[in-house]
Amino acid sequence: MKNVVIISRDWELYEDRFECSKVLHEHFTLLGASQVPSKKSLALANVIISEPDLASRYIKDCLNLGWLQSTWAGNNKLQALSKQDYILSGVKGVFGLQMVEYVLSYLLYFTRRIEDFSHVKANNQWLQLPCKTLSQYKIGIMGLGNIGQEVANRLLTFGMQVNGLSRSDKQVENVRMYRYEQLSLFLESCDFVCNLLPETPATIGLCDETFFAQMKPGSVFINAGRGSVVDKPSSIIKAINTGRLKAAVLDVYEQEPLPSSHPYYTAPNIYLSCHTAAISDANKVFDVFEKNALKYIAGEALHYQHDFSLGY
């Protein structure tokens, strides 16, 4: 029997699901479920289910850990730690539609000129402002993994032209692909650029002043991937103040939560959401864990296994 410890904000749901699973009870014993585990349970844990930010606080005490099932897609909090002598798996297939809706909502906000019409109403005016369709715009998606491909495919159905930026020679149907060394060519014709890259040494600080200077004048930058891709807040603010960027839509940040004194709060044309573009669905996460648990017992490769050497 393998010992399982649940460390999660959704621990009650995961505990209920575990107790109802006859399959898991044949191979696993639940030692505890909470946001703050005991040191004794950590020392005995063979398997952990946890959000990476919580797990990173306790993993040094997990002396017998064999596998950690992350409840997030991104695992940079664990990647940054020296302890990497265990199997780490993430979740995929549960965030794509949420991310599509997030990106699409802002694309329509700008292309249908919703803010402009709000100003028209506020001034008691009647103005039939011209609007273009999405098919008249080009979007560049940085990161064509599971989520990025779903976003690309959905936007293609609206007739958008889609560029993709990938570290590998990945090919995606109907998407014009670029590698990192072709970054300027990728950026220069895009009306929107959406970052969905994971955090790796190659992506940290990628979006700097030079990056934004290569974007099409009046374009929009959307960051729903990792906050660390932006080298510093002033790079975005300068790009907006000089007119290179029309706006920036930011869901993730190098520091979370943002302090109340952060310049993003008062900078013009920056739209903030609080890491809510795609939130883990605990039931779907547990479905992934349950399938992986059977693979783990059988000694098979797990779904969505993290590669510490690559960083994702």
C-alpha positions in Angstrom: 0.0 0.0 0.0 1.2 3.5 -0.8 0.6 6.4 1.6 -1.2 9.4 0.1 -1.2 13.0 1.6 -3.5 15.7 0.1 -2.2 19.2 0.5 -4.7 21.5 -1.2 -7.1 24.4 -0.9 -9.6 21.9 -2.2 -8.7 19.2 0.2 -12.2 18.4 1.2 -13.3 17.6 -2.3 -10.2 15.5 -3.0 -10.7 13.7 0.3 -14.4 12.9 -0.6 -13.4 11.7 -4.0 -10.6 9.5 -2.6 -12.9 7.9 0.0 -15.5 7.1 -2.7 -12.9 5.4 -5.0 -12.9 1.7 -4.5 -10.0 1.4 -7.0 -7.7 3.7 -5.0 -8.5 1.9 -1.7 -7.0 -1.3 -3.1 -3.6 0.3 -3.5 -3.4 3.5 -1.4 -3.9 4.7 2.2 -4.9 8.3 2.8 -2.8 9.6 5.7 -4.2 13.1 5.8 -5.9 15.9 3.9 -5.5 19.6 4.7 -3.8 22.8 3.7 -1.2 22.3 6.5 0.0 18.7 6.8 1.7 17.2 9.8 5.4 16.5 9.6 4.7 12.8 10.4 2.4 12.4 7.4 4.9 14.2 5.2 7.7 11.8 6.3 5.5 8.8 5.5 4.0 10.1 2.2 4.7 8.2 -1.0 2.2 10.1 -3.0 1.0 13.8 -2.7 -1.8 15.7 -4.4 -1.2 19.4 -4.2 -1.0 22.9 -5.7 2.7 23.6 -6.5 2.9 26.7 -4.3 1.7 24.7 -1.3 3.8 21.6 -2.1 6.9 23.8 -2.4 6.6 24.7 1.3 6.7 21.1 2.5 8.5 19.0 0.0 11.8 19.1 1.8 10.1 17.1 4.6 8.9 14.4 2.2 11.6 11.8 2.7 9.8 8.9 0.9 8.1 10.8 -1.9 7.8 8.9 -5.1 5.2 10.9 -7.0 3.5 14.3 -6.7 0.4 15.0 -8.7 0.2 18.7 -9.2 -3.2 20.3 -9.5 -1.9 23.0 -11.9 -0.6 22.9 -15.5 2.4 25.0 -14.5 5.0 23.6 -12.1 7.6 26.3 -11.9 7.3 26.6 -8.1 8.6 23.0 -7.9 10.9 23.2 -10.8 12.8 25.9 -8.9 13.6 23.7 -5.9 16.7 21.5 -5.6 14.6 18.4 -4.7 13.8 16.6 -7.9 14.1 13.0 -7.0 10.5 12.1 -7.6 7.9 11.9 -10.4 6.0 15.1 -11.0 2.9 15.1 -13.1 0.6 18.0 -14.0 -2.8 18.4 -15.6 -3.8 19.0 -19.1 -7.1 19.0 -21.0 -9.0 20.9 -18.3 -7.9 24.5 -19.1 -8.2 24.9 -22.8 -11.8 26.1 -23.1 -11.4 28.5 -20.2 -8.3 30.0 -21.9 -10.2 30.2 -25.2 -13.0 32.2 -23.5 -10.5 34.5 -21.7 -8.5 35.3 -24.9 -11.6 35.6 -27.0 -13.3 38.0 -24.6 -10.5 40.5 -24.9 -10.2 40.1 -28.7 -13.9 41.0 -29.0 -13.6 43.7 -26.5 -11.0 45.5 -28.7 -12.3 44.6 -32.1 -15.9 45.4 -31.3 -14.8 48.7 -29.7 -16.7 48.1 -26.5 -14.9 50.8 -24.5 -15.3 53.3 -27.4 -19.1 52.7 -27.3 -19.1 53.2 -23.6 -17.6 56.6 -24.0 -20.1 57.4 -26.7 -23.0 56.5 -24.3 -21.4 58.5 -21.5 -21.4 61.6 -23.7 -25.1 61.1 -24.8 -23.9 60.6 -28.4 -25.1 58.5 -31.3 -22.0 57.4 -33.3 -22.0 54.3 -35.5 -18.3 53.4 -35.0 -16.9 51.1 -37.7 -15.8 47.7 -36.4 -13.8 44.9 -38.1 -14.4 41.2 -37.8 -11.8 38.9 -36.2 -11.0 37.5 -39.7 -9.4 40.8 -40.5 -6.8 40.4 -37.7 -3.8 38.3 -37.0 -2.9 36.9 -33.7 0.5 35.5 -32.6 0.4 32.7 -30.0 3.6 32.1 -28.0 3.5 28.5 -26.9 1.7 25.9 -28.9 1.2 23.2 -26.2 -2.1 21.6 -25.3 -3.7 24.9 -24.3 -2.1 27.0 -27.1 -3.3 24.6 -29.8 -6.8 24.7 -28.5 -6.8 28.5 -28.5 -5.4 28.5 -32.0 -7.9 26.0 -33.4 -10.9 27.9 -31.9 -9.7 31.3 -33.3 -9.1 29.7 -36.7 -12.8 29.0 -36.8 -13.4 32.7 -36.6 -11.2 33.2 -39.6 -8.3 34.7 -37.7 -4.8 34.4 -39.1 -2.7 32.7 -36.5 1.1 32.7 -36.1 2.7 30.3 -33.6 6.0 30.6 -31.7 7.5 27.4 -30.5 10.9 26.2 -29.2 10.7 23.0 -31.3 9.9 22.3 -34.9 6.3 21.8 -34.0 3.8 21.9 -36.9 0.1 22.9 -36.3 -2.4 22.8 -39.1 -3.2 26.2 -40.6 -0.9 27.9 -38.2 2.3 29.6 -39.5 5.0 28.5 -37.1 8.1 30.4 -36.1 11.1 29.5 -33.8 12.6 31.7 -31.2 15.3 33.0 -33.5 12.6 34.2 -35.8 10.9 36.3 -33.1 11.0 39.6 -34.9 9.3 38.1 -38.0 6.7 36.5 -35.7 5.9 39.8 -34.0 6.0 42.4 -36.7 2.6 41.7 -38.4 0.5 40.6 -35.5 -2.4 42.7 -34.2 -2.5 40.7 -31.0 0.2 38.7 -29.3 -0.8 36.1 -26.6 1.8 34.5 -24.4 1.1 30.9 -23.2 4.7 29.8 -22.8 5.8 27.8 -19.8 8.5 29.2 -17.5 11.9 28.0 -18.6 15.4 29.6 -18.7 14.7 30.6 -22.4 11.4 32.3 -21.6 12.3 34.3 -18.5 12.5 38.0 -19.4 11.8 37.2 -23.1 9.4 40.1 -23.3 11.6 43.1 -22.8 11.9 46.6 -24.4 13.4 45.1 -27.6 10.5 42.6 -27.8 7.8 45.2 -27.5 9.7 47.5 -29.9 9.4 44.8 -32.6 5.6 44.5 -32.2 3.2 46.1 -34.7 2.4 49.7 -33.7 -1.0 49.8 -32.0 -1.1 46.1 -31.2 -2.3 44.4 -28.0 -0.2 42.1 -25.7 -2.0 39.4 -23.7 -0.1 37.5 -21.1 -1.9 34.5 -19.7 1.1 32.2 -19.5 3.8 33.1 -16.9 4.5 36.5 -15.3 8.2 35.9 -15.5 8.2 36.2 -19.3 8.1 40.0 -18.9 11.5 41.4 -17.8 10.1 44.3 -15.8 6.8 46.4 -15.6 8.4 49.5 -17.1 8.9 47.6 -20.5 5.2 47.3 -20.9 4.4 50.7 -19.6 6.9 52.3 -21.9 5.6 50.5 -24.9 2.1 51.8 -24.1 3.2 55.4 -23.5 5.1 55.5 -26.8 2.1 54.1 -28.7 3.9 50.8 -29.7 1.2 49.0 -27.7 -2.5 49.9 -27.7 -3.0 47.9 -24.5 -1.8 45.1 -22.4 -4.0 42.4 -20.9 -2.2 40.7 -17.9 -3.4 37.7 -15.9 -0.1 36.5 -14.5 2.7 38.4 -12.8 6.2 37.8 -11.5 5.0 38.7 -8.0 1.5 37.4 -6.9 -0.5 38.9 -5.4 0.6 42.3 -6.8 1.3 44.8 -4.0 -1.1 47.8 -3.9 1.7 50.1 -4.9 2.5 48.3 -8.1 2.6 50.6 -11.2 0.3 48.4 -13.2 -2.7 49.6 -11.1 -2.3 53.2 -12.3 -0.8 52.8 -15.7 -3.1 53.6 -18.6 -4.5 50.9 -21.0 -3.4 48.0 -18.8 -6.2 45.5 -18.1 -5.6 43.3 -15.1 -7.1 40.0 -14.0 -5.9 38.1 -11.0 -4.6 34.8 -12.3 -8.1 33.7 -13.2 -7.8 33.1 -16.9 -8.0 29.3 -16.4 -8.6 27.9 -13.0 -8.2 24.3 -12.0 -11.5 22.3 -11.8 -10.9 20.0 -8.7 -13.1 17.2 -10.0 -11.3 17.1 -13.3 -8.0 17.2 -11.6 -8.9 14.2 -9.5 -10.0 12.4 -12.6 -6.4 12.8 -13.9 -5.0 11.7 -10.5 -7.1 8.6 -10.5 -6.0 7.5 -14.0 -2.4 8.3 -13.1 -2.6 6.4 -9.9 -3.4 3.1 -11.8 -0.4 3.8 -14.1 1.8 4.5 -11.1 1.0 1.2 -9.5 1.6 -0.6 -12.8 4.9 1.1 -13.2 3.8 2.9 -16.4 4.6 6.4 -17.6 2.1 8.9 -16.2 0.0 11.3 -18.1 1.4 14.8 -18.3 4.7 13.9 -16.7 6.9 16.9 -16.0 10.5 16.8 -17.3 12.8 18.6 -14.9 15.5 18.8 -17.5 13.3 20.8 -19.8 11.4 22.7 -17.2 7.9 21.7 -18.3 
